Amino acid sequence: MIEIRNIAQDKPHELFIKYYDEALKAKQSSINAISISSFDFEKNEVESRFVNLKYIIEDKWIFFTNYGSPKAQAFNKHKQICALLFWDSINTQIRIKGKIRRTSTSFSDKHFVGRQPEKNALAISSNQSRKIDSYEDVLKNFEYIKENSDLTKRPIYWGGFEFIPYYFEFWEGKKNRLNKREVFEYKENDWINFILEP
Ligand SMILES: Cc1cc2nc3c(=O)[nH]c(=O)nc-3n(C[C@H](O)[C@H](O)[C@H](O)COP(=O)(O)O)c2cc1C
């Protein structure tokens, strides 16, 4: 589930809610798994991975990660994201482009305190995406942190990112392949709306 609070009252967010409610009703699994792509300036490379979208608050879409990870470092330099949801239960893809920044530290603290202790032990113990000698070392680090750390205290290297969309494409797959693609683009203080060929 995505926690949704005071979502923006505009056409693309309204349409998002319509699809989200349909996918919930259709019991979509992993409904909050969202693929996010970042651009690494130094490597001149684009990279994608899934994260769990935790909140949509007003126009901010929020997930959490390690601030030392490759994605976080890429977002520090190139503050733009492309995100993708695909809900097979309703055959719908949603593509989003947005501007990204870190959430406030107080927001990250509040979220961290509310999580299960085991999840926090992992967030504290992992130098996410660094090379490590063995998987046994991963387990050892995790067990050590679980027994020896304050699991309610957020480490400074872990927290939220929020992105504010400026582009949405809703792709609705149809049986006859005449798929519907509806775009909303934020330009000059307003959302413009158009349809793309399938
Ligand atoms: C369904 C799913 C959800 C995930 N959720 C998160 C998440 O919320 N935060 C996170 O840091 N990694 C999450 N991961 C792991 C990431 O995909 C990725 O392996 C990790 O963040 C390292 O990415 P990076 O090296 O590109 O920074 C998730 C993986 C999957 C398959």
The ligand as an SDF file (V2000), in Angstrom:
LIG
                    3D

 31 33  0  0  0  0  0  0  0  0999 V2000
   10.2640   -4.6500   -5.0970 C   0  0  0  0  0  0  0  0  0  0  0  0
   11.5550   -4.0390   -4.5940 C   0  0  0  0  0  0  0  0  0  0  0  0
   11.4940   -2.9840   -3.6880 C   0  0  0  0  0  0  0  0  0  0  0  0
   12.6570   -2.3880   -3.2340 C   0  0  0  0  0  0  0  0  0  0  0  0
   12.5550   -1.3200   -2.3770 N   0  0  0  0  0  0  0  0  0  0  0  0
   13.6590   -0.6360   -2.0380 C   0  0  0  0  0  0  0  0  0  0  0  0
   13.5540    0.5730   -1.2720 C   0  0  0  0  0  0  0  0  0  0  0  0
   12.4520    1.0190   -0.9070 O   0  0  0  0  0  0  0  0  0  0  0  0
   14.6870    1.2300   -0.9800 N   0  0  0  0  0  0  0  0  0  0  0  0
   15.9300    0.7990   -1.3960 C   0  0  0  0  0  0  0  0  0  0  0  0
   16.9210    1.4370   -1.0780 O   0  0  0  0  0  0  0  0  0  0  0  0
   16.0580   -0.3390   -2.1270 N   0  0  0  0  0  0  0  0  0  0  0  0
   14.9680   -1.0540   -2.4580 C   0  0  0  0  0  0  0  0  0  0  0  0
   15.0800   -2.1840   -3.2390 N   0  0  0  0  0  0  0  0  0  0  0  0
   16.4330   -2.6050   -3.6860 C   0  0  0  0  0  0  0  0  0  0  0  0
   16.8340   -1.7580   -4.9090 C   0  0  0  0  0  0  0  0  0  0  0  0
   16.1910   -2.2440   -6.0660 O   0  0  0  0  0  0  0  0  0  0  0  0
   18.3580   -1.6950   -5.1470 C   0  0  0  0  0  0  0  0  0  0  0  0
   18.8870   -3.0020   -5.2220 O   0  0  0  0  0  0  0  0  0  0  0  0
   19.1030   -0.9390   -4.0320 C   0  0  0  0  0  0  0  0  0  0  0  0
   18.3760    0.1950   -3.6010 O   0  0  0  0  0  0  0  0  0  0  0  0
   20.4710   -0.4840   -4.5320 C   0  0  0  0  0  0  0  0  0  0  0  0
   20.3010    0.3730   -5.6310 O   0  0  0  0  0  0  0  0  0  0  0  0
   21.4590    1.2970   -6.2300 P   0  0  0  0  0  0  0  0  0  0  0  0
   22.7390    0.5090   -6.1480 O   0  0  0  0  0  0  0  0  0  0  0  0
   21.0490    1.5610   -7.6480 O   0  0  0  0  0  0  0  0  0  0  0  0
   21.5200    2.5760   -5.4160 O   0  0  0  0  0  0  0  0  0  0  0  0
   13.9370   -2.8390   -3.6820 C   0  0  0  0  0  0  0  0  0  0  0  0
   13.9900   -3.9190   -4.5840 C   0  0  0  0  0  0  0  0  0  0  0  0
   12.8200   -4.4950   -5.0320 C   0  0  0  0  0  0  0  0  0  0  0  0
   12.9150   -5.6450   -6.0210 C   0  0  0  0  0  0  0  0  0  0  0  0
  1  2  1  0
  2  3  1  0
  2 30  2  0
  3  4  2  0
  4  5  1  0
  4 28  1  0
  5  6  2  0
  6  7  1  0
  6 13  1  0
  7  8  2  0
  7  9  1  0
  9 10  1  0
 10 11  2  0
 10 12  1  0
 12 13  2  0
 13 14  1  0
 14 15  1  0
 14 28  1  0
 15 16  1  0
 16 17  1  0
 16 18  1  0
 18 19  1  0
 18 20  1  0
 20 21  1  0
 20 22  1  0
 22 23  1  0
 23 24  1  0
 24 25  2  0
 24 26  1  0
 24 27  1  0
 28 29  2  0
 29 30  1  0
 30 31  1  0
M  END
$$$$
